[in-house]
Amino acid sequence: MIESWRWYGPFDKITLPQIAQTGATGIVTALHEIAYGEVWPQEVIAARNAEIRAAGFDWVVVESLPIHERIKRGEGDLSQLFANYRQSMANLAANGVTTICYNFMPLLDWTRTDLAAPVARGGTCLRFEAAKMAAFELYMLGRAEAEAEYTPVALQKAAIWHQQATEDDKQTLLHSIMSGLPGAYDRYDIAGLKTALRGYAGLGQEDLRANYRRFLQEVVPAAEDLGVKLCVHPDDPPRDILGLPRIVSDAEDIDFILKAVDSPANGLTFCTGSLGANPANDLPAMARRFAHRTHFAHLRNVRKDPDGSFEEAAHLEGDTNMPAVIAAFLDEEAATGRAIPLRPDHGHELLDDIGRGTHPGYPLVGRLRGLAELRGVIAGLQHR
């Protein structure tokens, strides 16, 4: 597997020379400064690629080439947006960057309620607290129908949290929920989020699936011609949220996507953290089932609670059998001769990470620990 590291380019407080010391050889990055739906210019791609190569790395995966919200909504004449996406793929391929991660989550990317939840032996982690999310939906957004989407325990805790929360607490919660949008230009306040959600009113799971199928039909043939591998990232968390449907949450969803346009160019980013937050998902079995269409692996672990909450555990702790998942990908590589890029996804803030101000979930020391642990698992499995 190709050890890689997510880097946010000019927005990142972690430098390429520092990343070199982790031992990773691949960079996962994107042109986060370009608005969604616009073409990524070839000269800008070339300049970023040259910077990466000069530091001794290969740009192994684009994460992400975002999909405009109008495509997800199926709204209006989308021909120019599809053409722009195809042109961006062509410009990337012209620079030798041929693996593209993306997601089809409506409006929001990954969602957490706490960006610095304490870890037992020191440090902090990202956490999704069902009670806080319920409080946000019910009391801050006023979405009464959300009551049916949470457990009685979470609803009881939500009411208590809302009663005790200060205005600063509410603003911190809003900030946390909005923090999963590293490349987006939109950061919503409550009024703005309500307006944005109205744009999805009436759109159900089958509608979103139809819009997704249309996207794949528009771009996968071009990806085939270009030698590009597209790999969808699962929903995070893998459940409907804010009344928005999510359609990349379990094995059935992934099977639908891969069959919607049955091509090796239409693949998967296997994220053990996102998929692992769904108690119904058997990750080792899913890794075996979908390894042949997995073009990229996000490896992290989660620890789940009965009320739907979860937090990000250390990479070899939590609920997911990480060695079993990695073994599935190593067997796929051995059988096919291809190399799957991996990256240590997220990480605890540890030691000098604290106060550094890196992107939430993307500290230096915590991910370095994760990469070292994953490297050890791979070395052990390769010497079975």
C-alpha positions in Angstrom: 0.0 0.0 0.0 1.1 3.6 -0.7 1.6 5.5 2.5 0.2 9.0 2.0 -0.7 12.1 3.9 -3.5 14.7 3.5 -2.1 18.2 3.0 -4.2 21.3 2.7 -1.7 23.2 0.5 -1.2 26.9 1.4 -3.9 26.6 4.0 -2.0 24.0 6.0 0.1 24.7 9.1 2.0 21.5 8.5 4.6 21.8 5.9 5.8 19.4 3.2 9.3 19.1 4.8 7.6 18.1 8.1 5.4 15.6 6.3 8.6 14.1 4.8 9.7 13.2 8.3 6.6 10.9 8.8 7.9 8.5 6.1 4.9 9.0 3.9 5.7 9.1 0.2 2.4 10.3 -1.3 0.4 13.5 -0.9 -3.4 13.7 -0.9 -4.5 17.2 -1.6 -6.8 19.5 -3.6 -7.2 23.0 -4.9 -9.3 24.2 -2.0 -9.1 27.8 -3.1 -11.2 27.1 -6.2 -15.0 27.5 -5.8 -17.2 24.4 -6.3 -18.2 23.9 -9.9 -15.4 25.9 -11.4 -12.7 24.3 -13.7 -9.4 23.5 -12.1 -6.9 25.3 -14.4 -4.1 23.1 -15.8 -1.5 25.6 -14.9 -2.6 25.8 -11.3 -2.6 22.0 -11.1 0.9 21.9 -12.6 2.2 24.4 -10.1 0.9 22.5 -7.2 2.2 19.2 -8.6 5.6 20.8 -9.1 5.7 22.0 -5.5 4.8 18.5 -4.3 7.4 16.8 -6.5 10.1 19.3 -5.5 9.5 18.2 -1.9 10.1 14.5 -2.8 6.5 13.3 -3.0 4.0 12.1 -5.6 0.5 13.6 -5.7 -1.3 10.3 -5.4 -4.9 11.3 -4.8 -7.0 14.3 -5.2 -9.2 14.9 -2.2 -11.6 16.2 -3.1 -12.8 17.4 -6.5 -16.1 18.7 -5.1 -19.5 18.2 -6.7 -21.7 21.3 -6.9 -24.8 21.3 -4.8 -27.0 21.8 -7.9 -25.9 18.5 -9.2 -26.8 16.8 -5.9 -30.2 18.5 -6.1 -30.7 17.8 -9.8 -31.5 21.5 -10.2 -31.8 23.2 -13.6 -29.5 22.9 -16.6 -26.4 21.1 -15.3 -24.6 20.7 -18.6 -22.0 23.3 -17.9 -21.3 21.9 -14.4 -20.8 18.4 -15.8 -18.6 19.8 -18.6 -16.5 21.7 -16.0 -16.1 18.5 -13.9 -14.9 16.5 -16.9 -12.5 19.3 -17.9 -11.0 19.3 -14.4 -10.5 15.6 -14.6 -8.8 16.0 -17.9 -6.5 18.7 -16.5 -5.6 16.6 -13.6 -4.9 13.5 -15.8 -2.7 15.7 -18.1 -0.5 16.3 -15.0 -0.4 12.6 -14.1 -2.9 12.8 -11.2 -5.5 10.1 -11.9 -7.1 9.1 -8.6 -9.9 11.4 -7.5 -11.8 11.1 -4.2 -15.1 12.9 -3.9 -18.3 12.6 -1.9 -22.1 13.0 -2.6 -23.2 14.2 0.9 -25.8 16.9 0.5 -24.7 20.3 1.9 -22.4 19.2 4.7 -19.2 17.1 4.7 -18.2 15.2 7.8 -20.1 16.3 10.9 -19.0 16.4 14.5 -20.3 18.1 17.6 -17.0 18.3 19.5 -13.6 19.1 18.0 -11.6 18.6 21.2 -13.2 15.8 23.3 -10.8 14.6 26.0 -9.0 11.3 25.5 -8.5 9.1 28.6 -4.7 9.3 28.7 -4.4 12.9 27.5 -5.0 14.6 24.2 -8.3 15.3 22.4 -10.3 13.7 19.6 -13.3 14.5 17.4 -16.7 13.3 18.7 -20.2 13.1 17.4 -22.5 13.4 20.4 -26.0 12.3 19.5 -27.6 14.4 22.3 -25.9 17.6 21.1 -26.8 17.0 17.5 -30.4 16.4 18.6 -30.4 19.6 20.5 -29.0 21.4 17.5 -31.7 20.1 15.2 -34.6 20.4 17.6 -33.9 23.6 19.5 -31.5 25.6 17.4 -32.9 24.8 13.9 -36.4 24.1 15.1 -36.7 20.9 13.1 -39.4 19.1 15.1 -39.4 16.0 12.9 -35.9 15.3 14.1 -37.4 13.9 17.3 -38.1 10.6 15.5 -34.5 10.2 14.4 -32.9 9.9 17.9 -33.1 7.5 20.8 -35.1 8.4 23.9 -31.8 8.7 25.8 -30.3 11.1 23.3 -33.5 13.2 23.3 -33.5 13.4 27.1 -29.9 14.5 27.2 -30.6 17.0 24.4 -33.3 18.7 26.4 -31.0 19.0 29.4 -28.1 20.3 27.3 -30.4 22.9 25.7 -31.6 24.1 29.1 -28.1 24.5 30.4 -26.3 25.8 27.3 -25.0 29.3 27.1 -25.0 31.3 23.9 -21.2 30.6 23.6 -22.0 26.9 24.0 -24.4 27.1 21.1 -22.0 29.0 18.9 -19.3 26.5 19.6 -21.6 23.7 18.6 -22.5 25.5 15.4 -18.8 26.1 14.6 -18.0 22.4 15.3 -20.8 21.2 12.9 -19.6 23.6 10.2 -15.9 22.6 10.5 -16.2 19.6 8.3 -16.1 21.8 5.2 -12.4 22.4 4.5 -12.8 23.5 0.9 -16.3 25.0 1.0 -16.8 28.7 0.8 -20.1 28.6 2.7 -20.0 28.7 6.5 -23.6 29.0 7.7 -25.1 30.7 10.6 -28.5 29.3 11.8 -30.5 31.5 9.4 -28.2 30.7 6.5 -28.3 27.0 7.3 -32.1 27.0 7.4 -32.2 28.7 4.0 -29.7 26.2 2.5 -31.7 23.3 3.9 -34.9 24.6 2.2 -33.1 24.0 -1.1 -33.3 20.3 -0.4 -36.9 20.3 0.7 -38.8 17.3 -0.6 -35.7 15.5 -1.9 -35.7 11.9 -0.7 -33.2 9.1 -0.9 -34.4 7.8 -4.3 -34.3 11.3 -5.7 -30.7 11.7 -4.5 -29.8 8.3 -5.9 -31.2 9.3 -9.3 -29.2 12.5 -9.3 -26.1 10.5 -8.3 -26.6 8.0 -11.0 -26.9 10.9 -13.5 -23.6 12.3 -12.3 -21.9 9.0 -12.7 -23.3 8.6 -16.2 -22.0 12.0 -17.1 -18.5 11.6 -15.8 -17.5 7.9 -15.7 -17.1 7.5 -19.5 -14.7 10.5 -19.5 -12.8 9.0 -16.6 -12.4 5.7 -18.5 -11.0 7.6 -21.5 -8.6 9.6 -19.3 -7.4 6.6 -17.2 -8.9 8.3 -14.1 -10.2 6.3 -11.1 -13.1 8.0 -9.3 -13.6 6.9 -5.7 -16.6 8.0 -3.6 -16.1 8.7 0.1 -18.8 7.2 2.4 -21.2 9.4 4.4 -19.9 10.7 7.7 -21.7 10.0 9.9 -23.4 7.2 7.9 -27.0 8.3 8.6 -29.5 10.9 7.5 -28.8 14.2 9.1 -30.6 17.6 9.3 -33.3 16.0 7.3 -30.9 15.4 4.4 -30.8 11.9 2.9 -27.5 10.1 2.7 -26.9 7.3 0.3 -23.3 6.0 0.8 -23.7 4.5 4.2 -23.6 0.7 4.0 -22.9 -2.3 1.8 -26.3 -2.0 0.0 -25.6 1.7 -0.9 -22.1 0.9 -2.2 -23.4 -2.0 -4.3 -26.0 0.3 -5.9 -23.3 2.9 -6.7 -20.8 0.4 -8.2 -23.6 -1.1 -10.3 -25.1 2.2 -11.4 -22.2 2.5 -13.9 -20.4 -0.7 -13.7 -16.8 0.3 -14.5 -13.5 0.0 -12.8 -13.3 3.8 -13.1 -16.3 4.0 -10.7 -14.8 3.0 -7.4 -14.7 3.5 -3.7 -12.8 5.3 -1.0 -13.0 2.7 1.8 -13.2 4.9 4.9 -13.1 2.7 8.0 -14.1 5.6 10.2 -17.2 6.6 8.3 -18.4 3.1 7.6 -17.3 2.0 11.1 -19.8 4.5 12.7 -22.7 2.4 11.4 -23.2 -0.5 13.9 -24.7 -2.7 11.1 -21.5 -2.6 9.0 -19.2 -5.5 9.0 -16.0 -3.8 7.9 -13.7 -6.8 7.3 -16.5 -8.4 5.2 -17.1 -5.2 3.3 -13.4 -4.7 2.6 -13.3 -8.2 1.1 -16.4 -7.6 -0.9 -15.3 -4.3 -2.4 -11.5 -4.5 -2.4 -11.5 -4.9 -6.2 -13.2 -1.5 -6.6 -11.4 0.3 -3.8 -9.0 2.9 -5.1 -8.1 4.6 -1.9 -8.3 3.8 1.8 -8.9 6.1 4.8 -7.8 4.1 7.9 -9.1 5.3 11.3 -11.1 3.8 14.1 -14.2 4.8 16.1 -15.7 3.8 19.4 -19.6 3.8 19.3 -22.1 4.3 22.1 -25.7 2.8 22.2 -27.4 6.2 21.7 -25.8 6.8 18.3 -22.8 8.8 19.6 -19.3 7.9 18.5 -15.8 9.2 18.9 -12.5 8.7 17.1 -10.4 6.2 18.8 -6.7 5.5 18.3 -6.1 3.8 14.9 -5.7 0.3 16.4 -8.3 0.7 19.2 -12.1 1.2 18.9 -14.6 -1.1 17.4 -13.0 -1.9 14.0 -10.7 -4.9 13.4 -8.1 -2.9 11.5 -5.7 -5.7 10.8 -8.5 -7.7 9.2 -9.5 -4.8 7.0 -5.9 -4.1 5.9 -5.4 -7.9 5.2 -8.2 -7.7 2.7 -6.5 -4.9 0.8 -3.1 -6.6 0.9 -4.6 -9.7 -0.6 -6.2 -7.6 -3.3 -2.8 -6.1 -4.1 -1.1 -9.5 -4.1 -3.7 -10.8 -6.5 -3.7 -7.9 -8.9 -0.3 -6.2 -8.6 -1.8 -2.8 -8.0 -1.0 -0.6 -5.0 -3.8 1.1 -3.1 -3.0 4.5 -1.5 -3.8 4.7 2.2 -3.7 7.6 4.6 -4.0 7.7 8.4 -7.4 9.4 8.5 -7.8 12.0 11.3 -6.0 11.5 14.6 -5.9 12.6 18.2 -4.4 15.9 19.1 -1.4 14.9 21.2 1.7 16.6 22.7 2.7 19.6 20.5 -0.5 19.3 18.4 -2.3 21.0 21.2 -2.8 24.7 20.3 -1.1 24.4 16.9 -4.4 25.3 15.1 -4.3 22.6 12.4 -7.4 21.6 10.6 -9.7 19.7 12.9 -8.9 16.0 12.8 -5.6 16.6 11.0 -2.9 17.1 13.6 0.8 16.2 13.0 1.7 14.0 16.0 -1.6 12.2 16.2 -1.6 11.2 12.5 2.1 10.3 12.8 1.3 7.9 15.5 -1.6 6.5 13.4 0.7 6.0 10.4 3.3 4.3 12.4 0.8 1.9 13.9 -0.7 1.1 10.4 2.8 0.6 9.0 3.4 -1.9 11.8 0.2 -3.8 11.0 1.1 -4.0 7.3 4.7 -5.2 8.0 3.4 -7.9 10.3 0.8 -9.1 7.8 3.3 -9.1 5.0 5.4 -11.5 7.0 2.6 -14.0 7.9 
